[in-house]
Amino acid sequence: MPKRRRQPTARISRAVALSLALTALVLAQLACGGAGLTGGARDRVEGDWARVYFTAPAFSAQDGYPRRDLAADFVWLIEQAEASVDLAAYDLDLPPVADALLAAHRRGVDVRVVTESDNAHREALRTLQAAGVPVVEDQPDDGLMHNKFAVIDDQWVWTGSWNMTENGTYRNDNHAVLIASLALAENYRAEFDEMFAGQFGPTSPLNTPHPHVVITVDADQGRTRRVELEAYFAPEGDVVDEVVAHIQGARERVRFMAFVFTSDEIADAMVERAEAGVVVQGVVEARNAEAPYSQVPRLRAAVHDVLLDGNPYIMHHKVIIIDDQTVILGSYNFSHSAETRNDENVLVVHDAEVARLFVEEFGRVYDEARQAE
């Protein structure tokens, strides 16, 4: 059982959080099996089990959406690390993040980094390597190492669509989540270890320890609540089948935000749900709407409405919200490459409070797109 984490005291106000602070964080991993979606690992968390973050690009501030600095929150998280930081970063060029990783390394934290070969030349990564931090890159023929996740002290998982760059932080629409779970951390650590050992893309084995995780949250006044998570990794995990299955289970509404949408399997599921009377709405990055194999024209003709985004930079989310109860998020674009070549991660969160925050973000992005059109 891991020791109690130090209580955070800085930068709490920047987080879009489920409660005010990650206080009194205690985790206990219980016996596996017998509970949850189809069985799975069971964790117990005292205090706040998750935080949800969104960028709000600077150009939106005039519309009442104050900018939130994911980089500062991620730096805060690294500063809390006492034993290990495993970081899978498609792109990293933010000096504050590199400085925090370097400081952690110098105080004895085991820092490891995996990155995409196309971006391995970044000065931030060269600085880390020069200081002795191991940095592993994939090979050009492996597909993209497209993950953006971190595992801190084998108990916190940070994941989402956020690239650790100036554009990703201050111009593009992105999301990130921070979750306290020993079992989920074990999943992401297993995926990281594979890549760190040079197993990228289709060579990566299907060995996620706990695809389903059930968290019992000890809340205030003796109350408890239960949260269910699913973790999947591409290309070894047949992620598209899982995404389609969740869409097929929608009964009232599907909302999505997509940087790329070329997956005919996911489009098929959304069209089928729309024909069954489910409201399907989406926002797609405008510059990719007419790309080869784009499903956007088909969706615009078949579902309730699909808008082109209004961000003059990039709408970079990869999110599906189902019935205001379930959120599918992560690095996984709705594309054939994400499914068959790239290293990607998908997190499915079954929780109405998390879903509510993503519905609010969808509303912001949707309103921005509607104004632009």
TORKOL-224107 format. One record per residue: residue number from 1; x, y, z of N, C-alpha, C in turn. Coordinates in steps of 0.05 Angstrom, whole numbers, plus 5000, padded with zeros to 4 digits. Layout:
BEGIN
   num    nc1    nc2    nc3   cac1   cac2   cac3    cc1    cc2    cc3
   NUM      X      Y      Z      X      Y      Z      X      Y      Z
...
***
This chain:
BEGIN
   num    nc1    nc2    nc3   cac1   cac2   cac3    cc1    cc2    cc3
     1   5017   4976   5000   5000   5000   5000   5018   5025   5000
     2   5015   5043   4981   5032   5066   4979   5028   5085   5003
     3   5049   5099   5010   5047   5117   5032   5030   5141   5024
     4   5020   5155   5044   5003   5178   5039   5018   5199   5023
     5   5006   5210   5003   5019   5231   4987   5018   5258   5001
     6   5037   5274   4995   5037   5301   5006   5012   5316   4995
     7   5000   5332   5012   4976   5346   5004   4984   5370   4987
     8   4972   5374   4964   4979   5397   4946   4970   5423   4959
     9   4986   5443   4955   4979   5470   4966   4980   5491   4945
    10   4990   5485   4921   4994   5506   4901   4977   5502   4876
    11   4968   5524   4865   4956   5525   4839   4929   5510   4838
    12   4917   5505   4860   4892   5490   4860   4871   5505   4844
    13   4871   5532   4845   4849   5547   4832   4850   5545   4802
    14   4871   5535   4790   4872   5533   4761   4857   5509   4751
    15   4852   5490   4768   4840   5464   4760   4810   5467   4757
    16   4798   5454   4736   4770   5449   4735   4766   5422   4749
    17   4760   5423   4775   4762   5399   4791   4735   5389   4800
    18   4733   5364   4807   4709   5353   4818   4705   5362   4847
    19   4726   5368   4861   4724   5381   4887   4747   5400   4890
    20   4750   5413   4912   4769   5435   4914   4798   5426   4913
    21   4804   5403   4923   4833   5395   4924   4836   5365   4925
    22   4859   5356   4916   4866   5327   4919   4877   5323   4947
    23   4859   5325   4967   4868   5323   4994   4864   5295   5005
    24   4879   5289   5026   4877   5264   5040   4876   5240   5021
    25   4894   5240   5001   4893   5219   4981   4905   5194   4992
    26   4889   5173   4994   4898   5147   5003   4886   5127   4984
    27   4903   5108   4974   4893   5088   4956   4898   5061   4968
    28   4879   5043   4963   4883   5015   4971   4873   4997   4948
    29   4889   4979   4938   4881   4962   4917   4869   4937   4929
    30   4844   4931   4921   4829   4908   4932   4832   4884   4914
    31   4820   4862   4922   4822   4838   4905   4808   4842   4879
    32   4819   4829   4858   4808   4832   4831   4784   4813   4827
    33   4767   4821   4809   4745   4803   4800   4720   4807   4816
    34   4697   4801   4802   4672   4799   4815   4656   4825   4816
    35   4667   4847   4806   4652   4872   4807   4658   4888   4782
    36   4641   4909   4778   4646   4927   4756   4633   4918   4731
    37   4643   4927   4708   4630   4923   4683   4629   4894   4676
    38   4651   4880   4675   4651   4851   4672   4673   4839   4690
    39   4673   4849   4715   4695   4843   4732   4718   4862   4728
    40   4738   4861   4745   4760   4879   4741   4774   4886   4767
    41   4795   4902   4765   4810   4911   4789   4793   4931   4804
    42   4796   4931   4831   4780   4948   4848   4799   4965   4865
    43   4796   4991   4864   4811   5010   4880   4793   5024   4900
    44   4805   5034   4921   4791   5051   4940   4807   5077   4943
    45   4793   5100   4941   4807   5126   4942   4793   5142   4963
    46   4808   5153   4981   4798   5172   5001   4805   5200   4991
    47   4785   5217   4988   4790   5244   4978   4781   5247   4950
    48   4794   5264   4935   4786   5271   4908   4799   5251   4889
    49   4783   5236   4874   4795   5215   4857   4803   5225   4829
    50   4794   5248   4821   4800   5257   4793   4798   5288   4791
    51   4813   5298   4772   4811   5325   4763   4807   5325   4733
    52   4793   5345   4723   4789   5348   4694   4798   5376   4686
    53   4813   5377   4665   4824   5403   4655   4817   5407   4626
    54   4813   5432   4619   4810   5440   4591   4827   5465   4586
    55   4839   5467   4562   4850   5492   4554   4827   5510   4546
    56   4832   5536   4548   4813   5556   4537   4831   5576   4522
    57   4834   5573   4497   4854   5589   4482   4850   5619   4486
    58   4872   5633   4484   4872   5662   4491   4851   5677   4475
    59   4847   5670   4450   4828   5686   4434   4800   5684   4445
    60   4794   5664   4462   4767   5660   4473   4762   5677   4498
    61   4783   5689   4509   4780   5703   4535   4759   5726   4532
    62   4758   5738   4509   4739   5760   4506   4710   5750   4508
    63   4705   5724   4504   4679   5713   4506   4672   5702   4534
    64   4690   5708   4553   4684   5700   4580   4695   5673   4589
    65   4714   5662   4573   4726   5637   4580   4755   5642   4588
    66   4761   5646   4614   4788   5652   4622   4807   5629   4616
    67   4831   5636   4607   4851   5616   4600   4861   5601   4624
    68   4863   5575   4622   4874   5558   4643   4899   5545   4633
    69   4919   5545   4649   4946   5537   4641   4951   5508   4649
    70   4946   5489   4631   4951   5461   4636   4980   5456   4643
    71   4998   5471   4631   5027   5467   4636   5033   5472   4665
    72   5022   5493   4678   5027   5498   4706   5016   5476   4723
    73   4993   5465   4716   4981   5443   4732   4998   5418   4729
    74   5008   5413   4705   5024   5389   4701   5051   5392   4715
    75   5062   5416   4714   5087   5421   4729   5083   5416   4759
    76   5060   5426   4770   5053   5421   4798   5053   5391   4804
    77   5042   5375   4786   5040   5346   4790   5068   5334   4791
    78   5085   5342   4773   5113   5332   4773   5127   5339   4799
    79   5121   5363   4809   5134   5372   4834   5126   5355   4857
    80   5103   5342   4855   5094   5324   4877   5107   5296   4876
    81   5119   5290   4854   5131   5263   4851   5153   5258   4871
    82   5152   5234   4883   5172   5226   4902   5189   5202   4893
    83   5178   5186   4875   5192   5162   4867   5197   5160   4837
    84   5176   5165   4820   5178   5160   4792   5160   5178   4776
    85   5169   5185   4752   5153   5199   4731   5159   5185   4705
    86   5138   5172   4694   5140   5160   4667   5123   5176   4648
    87   5136   5188   4628   5122   5207   4610   5123   5197   4582
    88   5100   5193   4569   5098   5187   4541   5087   5213   4527
    89   5104   5227   4513   5097   5253   4502   5102   5253   4472
    90   5080   5255   4457   5083   5258   4428   5100   5282   4421
    91   5096   5304   4435   5112   5328   4429   5116   5343   4456
    92   5140   5352   4461   5146   5367   4485   5166   5389   4479
    93   5156   5414   4481   5174   5437   4476   5170   5459   4497
    94   5156   5453   4519   5152   5473   4540   5175   5473   4560
    95   5190   5495   4562   5212   5496   4581   5203   5491   4610
    96   5180   5501   4620   5172   5495   4648   5169   5465   4653
    97   5158   5451   4634   5154   5422   4638   5182   5408   4638
    98   5199   5416   4619   5226   5404   4619   5241   5411   4645
    99   5238   5435   4654   5252   5443   4679   5242   5427   4703
   100   5216   5422   4704   5205   5407   4726   5214   5378   4725
   101   5216   5366   4701   5226   5339   4698   5256   5338   4706
   102   5271   5358   4698   5299   5359   4705   5303   5362   4735
   103   5287   5379   4748   5289   5382   4777   5281   5356   4791
   104   5261   5342   4781   5253   5317   4794   5276   5297   4791
   105   5288   5295   4768   5311   5277   4763   5334   5283   4783
   106   5339   5309   4787   5361   5317   4804   5356   5311   4833
   107   5331   5310   4842   5325   5304   4870   5321   5274   4874
   108   5327   5258   4854   5328   5229   4857   5303   5214   4847
   109   5284   5228   4835   5261   5215   4823   5269   5201   4797
   110   5259   5177   4793   5265   5161   4769   5248   5172   4746
   111   5260   5188   4729   5245   5201   4707   5253   5187   4681
   112   5232   5178   4666   5236   5165   4640   5217   5178   4620
   113   5226   5180   4595   5210   5193   4574   5210   5176   4549
   114   5186   5174   4537   5183   5162   4510   5171   5183   4492
   115   5182   5186   4468   5172   5207   4450   5171   5197   4421
   116   5158   5213   4404   5156   5208   4376   5182   5217   4362
   117   5192   5200   4344   5217   5206   4331   5217   5232   4315
   118   5194   5239   4304   5192   5264   4289   5198   5289   4306
   119   5193   5286   4333   5196   5308   4351   5219   5305   4371
   120   5235   5285   4367   5257   5279   4386   5279   5300   4386
   121   5279   5318   4366   5300   5338   4364   5295   5362   4382
   122   5272   5363   4395   5265   5387   4411   5287   5393   4432
   123   5292   5419   4436   5312   5427   4455   5306   5417   4483
   124   5280   5417   4491   5272   5407   4517   5281   5379   4522
   125   5278   5362   4502   5286   5334   4504   5316   5331   4504
   126   5330   5347   4488   5359   5345   4487   5371   5353   4514
   127   5358   5373   4527   5368   5382   4553   5365   5359   4574
   128   5342   5345   4573   5338   5323   4591   5358   5301   4586
   129   5362   5294   4561   5382   5273   4555   5410   5280   4564
   130   5417   5305   4561   5444   5314   4569   5448   5312   4599
   131   5426   5313   4614   5427   5311   4643   5425   5282   4653
   132   5422   5263   4634   5421   5235   4642   5394   5223   4643
   133   5373   5238   4636   5346   5227   4635   5343   5209   4610
   134   5336   5184   4613   5333   5167   4589   5308   5175   4572
   135   5313   5180   4547   5292   5187   4528   5292   5167   4505
   136   5270   5152   4501   5268   5132   4480   5249   5142   4459
   137   5257   5139   4434   5239   5147   4412   5232   5123   4395
   138   5209   5125   4382   5201   5103   4364   5217   5105   4338
   139   5213   5086   4320   5226   5087   4294   5206   5097   4273
   140   5217   5110   4252   5199   5123   4233   5178   5104   4220
   141   5185   5078   4218   5166   5059   4206   5147   5046   4226
   142   5147   5056   4251   5130   5045   4272   5102   5056   4272
   143   5097   5077   4256   5073   5093   4260   5080   5114   4281
   144   5061   5130   4290   5066   5151   4309   5065   5141   4338
   145   5083   5150   4354   5080   5148   4383   5064   5172   4391
   146   5037   5169   4391   5019   5192   4393   5008   5196   4421
   147   5017   5180   4440   5007   5183   4468   5014   5210   4480
   148   4998   5218   4499   5004   5241   4516   4996   5234   4545
   149   5012   5218   4558   5004   5210   4585   5028   5209   4603
   150   5023   5209   4629   5044   5206   4649   5033   5189   4672
   151   5051   5174   4684   5046   5159   4708   5064   5169   4730
   152   5052   5179   4752   5068   5191   4773   5067   5172   4798
   153   5090   5164   4808   5092   5148   4832   5074   5123   4831
   154   5069   5113   4807   5053   5088   4803   5026   5090   4816
   155   5015   5114   4818   4988   5117   4829   4971   5139   4817
   156   4984   5158   4803   4969   5179   4789   4973   5176   4759
   157   4951   5178   4744   4952   5177   4715   4942   5204   4704
   158   4958   5216   4686   4950   5240   4672   4948   5232   4643
   159   4926   5237   4630   4923   5231   4601   4903   5249   4588
   160   4902   5249   4562   4883   5265   4547   4894   5271   4519
   161   4885   5294   4508   4893   5302   4481   4915   5323   4481
   162   4923   5332   4505   4941   5355   4507   4970   5348   4500
   163   4981   5360   4478   5009   5359   4473   5023   5381   4489
   164   5046   5375   4499   5060   5393   4518   5077   5413   4502
   165   5062   5430   4487   5074   5450   4470   5060   5477   4474
   166   5072   5498   4464   5060   5525   4465   5032   5525   4451
   167   5031   5514   4427   5006   5513   4413   4985   5496   4428
   168   4994   5473   4437   4975   5455   4451   4964   5467   4476
   169   4979   5485   4489   4971   5497   4515   4956   5522   4511
   170   4964   5540   4493   4954   5567   4492   4937   5574   4468
   171   4936   5556   4448   4921   5562   4424   4900   5541   4417
   172   4906   5516   4422   4889   5494   4413   4869   5486   4436
   173   4846   5475   4427   4827   5463   4446   4837   5435   4454
   174   4841   5431   4480   4851   5405   4489   4839   5399   4516
   175   4841   5374   4524   4832   5365   4550   4854   5347   4563
   176   4852   5345   4589   4869   5326   4604   4854   5318   4629
   177   4859   5294   4639   4848   5285   4664   4870   5274   4681
   178   4867   5277   4707   4886   5266   4727   4869   5248   4745
   179   4877   5222   4747   4861   5203   4762   4880   5188   4782
   180   4870   5185   4806   4884   5170   4827   4874   5142   4827
   181   4891   5123   4819   4883   5094   4818   4908   5077   4814
   182   4912   5059   4833   4935   5041   4830   4931   5023   4806
   183   4907   5013   4802   4902   4994   4779   4905   5008   4753
   184   4894   5032   4750   4897   5047   4725   4926   5054   4720
   185   4940   5062   4740   4969   5067   4737   4984   5043   4728
   186   4976   5019   4738   4989   4995   4729   4985   4990   4699
   187   4961   4996   4689   4955   4994   4661   4974   5012   4644
   188   4975   5037   4652   4991   5056   4636   5021   5051   4640
   189   5029   5042   4663   5057   5035   4667   5065   5011   4649
   190   5047   4992   4646   5053   4969   4629   5056   4978   4600
   191   5039   4996   4591   5041   5006   4564   5067   5022   4560
   192   5074   5038   4580   5098   5054   4579   5123   5035   4578
   193   5123   5015   4595   5146   4996   4595   5150   4983   4568
   194   5128   4976   4554   5131   4964   4528   5145   4983   4509
   195   5136   5008   4508   5149   5028   4490   5178   5034   4498
   196   5182   5036   4524   5209   5041   4534   5228   5019   4526
   197   5217   4994   4523   5233   4971   4514   5235   4969   4484
   198   5223   4988   4470   5224   4988   4441   5202   4974   4426
   199   5180   4967   4440   5157   4954   4428   5136   4975   4421
   200   5137   4984   4396   5118   5004   4387   5099   4993   4367
   201   5076   5007   4363   5058   5000   4341   5048   4971   4343
   202   5046   4958   4320   5036   4930   4319   5053   4910   4334
   203   5078   4917   4341   5095   4899   4356   5088   4899   4386
   204   5071   4918   4394   5065   4920   4422   5045   4898   4431
   205   5051   4883   4452   5034   4861   4460   5008   4871   4473
   206   4987   4854   4472   4962   4860   4485   4964   4848   4513
   207   4971   4865   4533   4975   4854   4560   4967   4874   4581
   208   4946   4890   4576   4936   4909   4596   4927   4894   4620
   209   4938   4899   4644   4931   4883   4667   4902   4885   4676
   210   4890   4909   4674   4863   4913   4685   4847   4930   4665
   211   4837   4919   4644   4821   4935   4625   4797   4949   4639
   212   4786   4937   4659   4764   4948   4674   4773   4954   4703
   213   4767   4978   4712   4775   4986   4739   4751   4998   4753
   214   4746   4990   4777   4724   5000   4793   4736   5015   4817
   215   4730   5041   4820   4740   5057   4842   4718   5063   4861
   216   4722   5056   4886   4704   5064   4908   4715   5089   4920
   217   4700   5111   4919   4709   5137   4929   4697   5142   4957
   218   4714   5145   4977   4704   5152   5003   4701   5183   5004
   219   4676   5192   5003   4671   5221   5003   4666   5231   5031
   220   4655   5255   5033   4650   5267   5059   4628   5253   5074
   221   4628   5256   5100   4606   5247   5118   4599   5218   5114
   222   4620   5202   5110   4617   5173   5108   4604   5163   5083
   223   4600   5180   5064   4587   5171   5039   4609   5159   5020
   224   4600   5141   5004   4617   5129   4983   4603   5131   4956
   225   4619   5131   4935   4608   5129   4908   4626   5111   4892
   226   4615   5102   4870   4630   5082   4854   4634   5094   4826
   227   4658   5091   4816   4666   5101   4789   4677   5077   4774
   228   4669   5075   4749   4680   5053   4732   4696   5065   4709
   229   4719   5053   4704   4737   5061   4682   4743   5038   4664
   230   4749   5044   4639   4760   5024   4621   4784   5036   4607
   231   4805   5021   4604   4830   5030   4592   4837   5012   4568
   232   4842   5025   4545   4849   5010   4520   4872   5023   4507
   233   4888   5007   4493   4912   5017   4479   4912   5007   4451
   234   4917   5025   4432   4919   5017   4404   4949   5016   4397
   235   4956   5001   4376   4938   4986   4358   4932   4957   4366
   236   4942   4949   4389   4939   4921   4397   4911   4914   4408
   237   4895   4934   4415   4872   4929   4432   4845   4929   4418
   238   4843   4930   4391   4817   4931   4378   4800   4953   4390
   239   4812   4977   4392   4798   4999   4406   4773   5007   4391
   240   4773   5006   4365   4749   5015   4351   4725   4998   4358
   241   4729   4972   4363   4706   4955   4372   4694   4965   4398
   242   4711   4973   4416   4702   4983   4442   4687   5009   4439
   243   4698   5027   4423   4685   5053   4418   4658   5049   4406
   244   4657   5032   4385   4631   5027   4371   4611   5015   4391
   245   4619   4996   4407   4601   4984   4426   4588   5004   4445
   246   4604   5023   4454   4593   5044   4472   4573   5062   4457
   247   4580   5069   4432   4561   5085   4416   4535   5070   4412
   248   4537   5045   4406   4513   5029   4401   4495   5027   4426
   249   4507   5031   4449   4491   5030   4474   4478   5057   4480
   250   4482   5078   4464   4470   5104   4470   4440   5102   4467
   251   4425   5115   4485   4396   5114   4484   4384   5142   4479
   252   4398   5163   4486   4387   5190   4482   4404   5209   4466
   253   4430   5210   4472   4446   5231   4459   4475   5222   4457
   254   4488   5228   4435   4516   5226   4431   4527   5253   4422
   255   4547   5262   4436   4561   5287   4429   4590   5279   4424
   256   4602   5292   4404   4631   5286   4399   4646   5310   4390
   257   4671   5311   4396   4690   5331   4386   4714   5316   4374
   258   4720   5322   4349   4739   5305   4334   4759   5323   4318
   259   4784   5319   4323   4805   5331   4307   4805   5319   4279
   260   4803   5293   4278   4801   5278   4252   4778   5258   4255
   261   4763   5255   4233   4742   5235   4233   4741   5221   4206
   262   4757   5199   4204   4757   5183   4179   4749   5154   4184
   263   4742   5147   4209   4735   5119   4215   4706   5113   4206
   264   4703   5096   4186   4676   5089   4177   4662   5072   4197
   265   4676   5056   4214   4663   5040   4234   4649   5058   4255
   266   4663   5079   4264   4652   5097   4284   4629   5113   4271
   267   4633   5122   4247   4611   5136   4233   4587   5119   4229
   268   4591   5093   4222   4569   5075   4218   4552   5074   4244
   269   4566   5071   4267   4552   5069   4292   4536   5094   4299
   270   4547   5117   4293   4533   5142   4298   4509   5146   4280
   271   4512   5139   4255   4490   5141   4236   4467   5122   4245
   272   4474   5097   4252   4454   5078   4261   4439   5088   4285
   273   4453   5101   4304   4440   5111   4328   4422   5135   4320
   274   4431   5152   4302   4414   5174   4293   4389   5164   4280
   275   4391   5143   4264   4367   5132   4251   4348   5119   4271
   276   4359   5112   4294   4342   5100   4316   4330   5121   4334
   277   4335   5147   4328   4323   5168   4343   4341   5181   4364
   278   4366   5172   4366   4385   5184   4384   4395   5210   4372
   279   4397   5231   4388   4408   5257   4379   4438   5255   4378
   280   4449   5259   4354   4478   5258   4350   4488   5285   4341
   281   4506   5297   4357   4517   5324   4351   4547   5323   4352
   282   4560   5339   4335   4589   5339   4336   4601   5365   4327
   283   4627   5368   4334   4643   5390   4324   4669   5377   4314
   284   4677   5384   4290   4701   5373   4277   4720   5395   4269
   285   4746   5391   4273   4766   5410   4264   4762   5416   4235
   286   4759   5442   4228   4750   5451   4201   4770   5442   4180
   287   4796   5444   4186   4816   5439   4165   4817   5409   4157
   288   4805   5392   4174   4806   5363   4167   4779   5353   4157
   289   4759   5371   4155   4732   5362   4149   4729   5350   4121
   290   4746   5358   4102   4745   5348   4075   4770   5333   4067
   291   4784   5323   4087   4807   5307   4082   4799   5280   4068
   292   4818   5267   4055   4812   5241   4043   4800   5222   4064
   293   4779   5208   4057   4765   5189   4073   4749   5202   4096
   294   4747   5228   4096   4732   5241   4117   4703   5232   4118
   295   4693   5226   4142   4665   5218   4145   4647   5242   4151
   296   4658   5266   4151   4643   5290   4159   4620   5295   4140
   297   4624   5296   4114   4601   5301   4096   4578   5281   4101
   298   4585   5256   4104   4565   5235   4109   4550   5240   4135
   299   4565   5247   4156   4552   5251   4182   4535   5276   4181
   300   4544   5297   4168   4528   5322   4166   4501   5317   4152
   301   4501   5298   4135   4476   5292   4120   4458   5273   4136
   302   4469   5259   4156   4453   5237   4168   4446   5241   4197
   303   4461   5258   4212   4455   5260   4241   4444   5288   4246
   304   4439   5293   4272   4425   5318   4280   4440   5343   4270
   305   4465   5346   4278   4482   5367   4266   4511   5362   4273
   306   4528   5369   4254   4557   5369   4257   4568   5395   4247
   307   4582   5410   4264   4592   5436   4257   4622   5435   4253
   308   4632   5454   4238   4661   5457   4235   4670   5477   4257
   309   4693   5471   4269   4700   5486   4293   4706   5515   4287
   310   4705   5532   4308   4710   5560   4305   4737   5570   4316
   311   4754   5552   4324   4780   5560   4334   4798   5566   4310
   312   4809   5591   4309   4827   5597   4286   4853   5581   4286
   313   4859   5567   4308   4881   5549   4309   4871   5521   4305
   314   4871   5504   4326   4863   5476   4323   4844   5468   4345
   315   4822   5455   4338   4805   5441   4356   4815   5412   4358
   316   4829   5405   4379   4846   5381   4380   4833   5359   4397
   317   4809   5363   4407   4796   5342   4424   4792   5316   4408
   318   4791   5294   4422   4783   5268   4412   4764   5256   4433
   319   4739   5265   4433   4721   5259   4455   4694   5251   4445
   320   4682   5231   4458   4654   5223   4453   4640   5222   4481
   321   4617   5235   4483   4602   5236   4507   4575   5222   4502
   322   4569   5202   4518   4545   5185   4513   4525   5188   4536
   323   4501   5197   4529   4479   5199   4548   4486   5214   4574
   324   4504   5233   4572   4512   5250   4594   4522   5233   4618
   325   4531   5209   4612   4540   5190   4634   4568   5179   4629
   326   4576   5177   4604   4601   5163   4596   4617   5181   4578
   327   4643   5183   4583   4661   5198   4566   4683   5180   4556
   328   4688   5181   4530   4710   5168   4516   4730   5190   4509
   329   4755   5187   4519   4774   5209   4515   4802   5197   4511
   330   4821   5214   4506   4849   5206   4503   4862   5216   4479
   331   4882   5202   4469   4898   5211   4446   4888   5200   4419
   332   4868   5182   4420   4860   5166   4397   4842   5182   4378
   333   4853   5190   4355   4836   5202   4334   4818   5181   4322
   334   4796   5189   4311   4777   5171   4300   4786   5165   4271
   335   4807   5149   4269   4819   5145   4243   4831   5116   4241
   336   4836   5108   4216   4847   5082   4211   4876   5080   4222
   337   4891   5102   4219   4919   5101   4229   4920   5098   4259
   338   4902   5112   4273   4901   5109   4302   4894   5080   4310
   339   4878   5067   4295   4869   5040   4301   4890   5019   4295
   340   4905   5023   4273   4922   5001   4263   4952   5006   4264
   341   4961   5031   4268   4990   5037   4266   5001   5052   4291
   342   4987   5071   4300   4998   5089   4321   4995   5078   4349
   343   5014   5086   4366   5010   5080   4394   4992   5101   4406
   344   4969   5092   4417   4948   5109   4427   4937   5098   4452
   345   4923   5115   4468   4909   5106   4491   4881   5118   4492
   346   4862   5102   4501   4834   5110   4505   4826   5104   4533
   347   4814   5124   4546   4802   5120   4572   4772   5125   4571
   348   4757   5106   4581   4728   5108   4582   4721   5113   4612
   349   4708   5135   4617   4700   5142   4645   4670   5141   4647
   350   4660   5124   4664   4632   5122   4670   4626   5138   4695
   351   4620   5163   4692   4615   5180   4715   4600   5205   4706
   352   4577   5211   4718   4561   5234   4710   4575   5260   4715
   353   4591   5262   4737   4604   5288   4743   4625   5294   4722
   354   4641   5274   4715   4661   5279   4694   4647   5285   4668
   355   4626   5270   4662   4611   5275   4637   4600   5304   4636
   356   4591   5314   4659   4580   5341   4659   4601   5361   4651
   357   4625   5358   4661   4647   5376   4653   4653   5375   4624
   358   4652   5351   4612   4657   5349   4583   4633   5360   4567
   359   4609   5357   4577   4586   5369   4564   4589   5399   4564
   360   4598   5411   4586   4602   5440   4586   4624   5448   4566
   361   4645   5433   4564   4666   5439   4544   4654   5436   4516
   362   4639   5415   4511   4626   5412   4485   4609   5437   4479
   363   4594   5446   4498   4577   5470   4494   4593   5494   4486
   364   4616   5498   4499   4633   5521   4492   4644   5518   4464
   365   4654   5495   4457   4665   5490   4430   4643   5492   4409
   366   4619   5481   4415   4596   5482   4397   4587   5510   4392
   367   4585   5526   4414   4576   5554   4410   4596   5570   4393
   368   4622   5565   4398   4643   5578   4382   4640   5571   4353
   369   4635   5545   4348   4632   5536   4320   4607   5548   4307
   370   4586   5550   4322   4561   5561   4311   4564   5590   4305
   371   4578   5605   4322   4583   5633   4316   4601   5637   4291
   372   4620   5619   4288   4638   5621   4265   4623   5615   4239
   373   4604   5596   4240   4588   5590   4216   4568   5612   4209
***
